[in-house]
Amino acid sequence: MSKVVIFGAGGRAGKAAVAEARRRDHQVTAVVRDPAAHGELAADGVMVVAGDVTDTADVAKASVGHDAVIASVADLSASPSEFYTGAVRALGAGLADAGVSRLVFVGLASLLVGQSGVPLMDEPGYPQEYREFLLGHAAGLAALADTGLDWLYISPAGDFDHGGGRTGSYRIAEHGDAESRLTYPDFAIALLDEIDSPAHSRVHLGITA
């Protein structure tokens, strides 16, 4: 049994990660901005706490005594670049202070290289209305390389199947594919597999069904 911290536990990927961690009998600390708004997370083996992923002290306080961290975070009210680089800096420093090295960071498929040889976000026809958000994630991914953490940046190969359930399986994608779909519960299996038996480090890994 491991002790896992999940930042952004109130989002769809975060909730799925909490559920999969508990399925494996791990102890979970679920970090959200407002615990009162996420009463559904409270369960035997889950501690729900308030925390800011961009605050080094909050990261260290929530993570001390744990084995690994999952970050599935967003702040749509902030500049994406500032938020994601700030979150990565705080995670790098805070986890070092807490003595935790393993970080699994939930990212975007748009940064994966597609079959054409360029990132999906740069392929012809790829939607550009959220490009600032995509570039913010890219800045966060680049910042991870400057940390001393054993990090993994992981995303679906394309997008989520928002209504799909747990099939119990997934595959590592050879490249990004905008048509690929993966359910949140199956994505959570990949997240927790990389906590329980880390097989990839300091790379962007795409997951598909």
C-alpha positions in Angstrom: 0.0 0.0 0.0 1.3 3.4 -1.0 0.5 6.9 0.1 -0.4 9.1 -2.8 -1.1 12.9 -3.0 -3.4 14.0 -5.8 -3.4 17.7 -6.6 -6.5 18.8 -8.6 -8.5 15.8 -7.2 -11.8 17.6 -7.9 -11.4 17.5 -11.7 -12.5 14.6 -13.8 -9.0 13.0 -14.2 -8.3 13.7 -10.6 -11.5 12.0 -9.3 -10.7 9.0 -11.5 -7.2 8.9 -10.0 -8.6 9.0 -6.5 -11.0 6.1 -7.3 -8.3 4.0 -8.9 -5.9 4.6 -6.0 -8.6 3.5 -3.5 -9.4 0.5 -5.6 -5.7 -0.5 -5.0 -6.0 0.2 -1.3 -3.7 3.2 -1.3 -4.0 5.9 1.2 -4.9 9.1 -0.7 -4.5 12.8 0.2 -6.8 14.7 -2.2 -5.8 18.3 -2.6 -8.4 20.9 -3.8 -8.8 24.6 -3.4 -12.1 24.3 -1.4 -12.7 21.0 0.4 -16.2 22.0 1.3 -17.0 21.9 -2.4 -15.8 18.4 -2.8 -17.5 16.3 -0.2 -17.9 13.5 -2.7 -14.2 12.8 -2.4 -14.3 12.1 1.3 -14.2 8.3 1.9 -12.4 5.8 4.0 -8.7 6.1 3.1 -9.1 9.6 1.5 -8.1 12.8 3.3 -9.4 15.9 1.6 -7.2 19.0 2.2 -7.0 22.6 0.9 -3.9 23.5 -1.0 -2.5 25.6 -3.8 -0.3 23.8 -6.2 1.6 27.0 -7.1 2.6 27.5 -3.4 5.8 25.7 -2.4 4.8 25.5 1.3 1.4 24.0 0.5 2.9 21.4 -1.8 5.5 20.4 0.9 2.9 20.3 3.7 0.5 18.1 1.7 3.2 15.8 0.3 5.4 15.0 3.3 5.2 11.4 4.3 3.8 10.3 1.0 5.4 8.1 -1.7 4.3 9.8 -4.9 2.3 12.7 -6.3 -0.2 13.0 -9.2 -0.9 16.6 -10.5 -4.0 17.1 -12.6 -4.4 20.8 -12.3 -5.7 23.9 -14.0 -6.7 27.4 -13.2 -8.7 29.0 -16.0 -8.6 32.4 -14.2 -4.8 32.7 -14.5 -2.4 33.1 -17.4 -1.8 29.5 -18.6 2.0 30.0 -18.9 2.3 31.6 -15.5 0.1 29.0 -13.8 1.8 25.9 -15.3 5.4 27.2 -14.8 4.5 28.4 -11.3 2.9 25.0 -10.5 6.0 23.1 -11.7 8.4 25.3 -9.8 6.4 24.9 -6.6 6.1 21.1 -7.1 9.9 20.9 -7.8 10.8 22.8 -4.6 8.0 21.5 -2.4 8.4 17.9 -3.2 12.2 18.2 -2.6 11.4 19.7 0.8 9.0 16.8 1.5 11.4 14.2 0.4 9.2 12.9 -2.5 10.7 12.3 -5.9 8.0 10.7 -8.1 5.6 13.1 -9.9 3.1 12.1 -12.5 1.8 15.2 -14.2 -1.4 15.0 -16.3 -0.9 16.9 -19.6 -2.2 17.5 -23.1 -2.1 15.3 -26.2 -1.6 18.5 -28.2 2.1 18.5 -27.2 2.6 14.9 -28.5 4.3 14.5 -31.9 1.8 13.2 -34.4 2.3 10.8 -37.2 3.3 13.7 -39.4 6.4 14.4 -37.2 5.2 17.6 -35.7 3.3 18.2 -32.5 -0.5 17.7 -32.9 -1.1 21.4 -32.1 0.9 22.4 -35.1 -0.7 20.0 -37.6 -3.0 21.5 -40.3 -6.6 21.6 -39.1 -5.8 21.2 -35.4 -8.1 23.6 -33.4 -6.3 26.8 -32.4 -8.9 28.6 -30.3 -7.2 27.4 -27.1 -3.6 27.8 -28.3 -2.7 30.0 -25.3 -3.7 27.2 -23.0 -1.7 24.7 -25.1 1.4 26.9 -25.0 1.0 27.3 -21.2 1.1 23.5 -20.8 4.2 23.4 -23.1 5.9 25.9 -20.8 5.1 23.7 -17.8 6.4 20.7 -19.6 9.7 22.5 -20.4 10.0 23.6 -16.8 9.7 20.0 -15.6 13.1 19.3 -17.2 14.7 21.9 -14.8 13.5 20.0 -11.7 15.4 17.2 -10.0 12.2 15.1 -9.8 11.5 11.7 -11.2 8.7 13.1 -13.3 6.4 11.7 -16.0 4.2 13.9 -18.2 1.3 11.8 -19.3 -1.7 12.4 -21.5 -4.3 10.6 -23.6 -3.0 10.2 -27.2 -5.9 12.2 -28.5 -8.8 13.1 -26.2 -11.0 11.6 -23.5 -14.1 9.6 -24.0 -16.0 11.6 -21.5 -18.9 9.2 -21.0 -17.0 5.9 -21.1 -16.4 3.6 -18.2 -13.6 1.4 -17.0 -12.6 -1.4 -19.4 -9.4 -2.2 -17.4 -7.0 -1.8 -20.2 -4.9 0.8 -22.1 -1.9 0.9 -24.5 1.1 3.2 -24.8 0.6 5.2 -28.0 3.4 5.4 -30.6 2.4 8.9 -31.5 -0.3 11.5 -30.9 -3.6 10.9 -32.7 -6.4 13.4 -32.6 -8.9 10.7 -33.3 -7.8 8.5 -30.3 -10.2 8.3 -27.3 -9.6 7.0 -23.8 -11.9 6.9 -20.8 -11.0 8.7 -17.6 -11.1 5.4 -15.5 -8.7 3.7 -17.9 -6.4 6.7 -18.0 -6.4 6.5 -14.2 -5.1 2.9 -14.4 -2.1 4.2 -16.4 -1.5 6.9 -13.8 -1.5 4.5 -10.9 0.5 1.9 -12.8 3.3 4.6 -13.1 3.1 5.1 -9.4 3.1 1.4 -8.4 5.6 0.2 -11.0 7.3 3.2 -12.6 8.4 2.4 -16.1 8.9 5.8 -17.7 10.7 8.9 -16.5 11.3 12.4 -17.7 9.3 11.9 -20.9 5.8 12.7 -22.4 3.9 9.5 -22.6 0.7 9.2 -24.6 -2.0 6.6 -23.7 -4.7 5.1 -25.9 -7.4 2.4 -25.6 
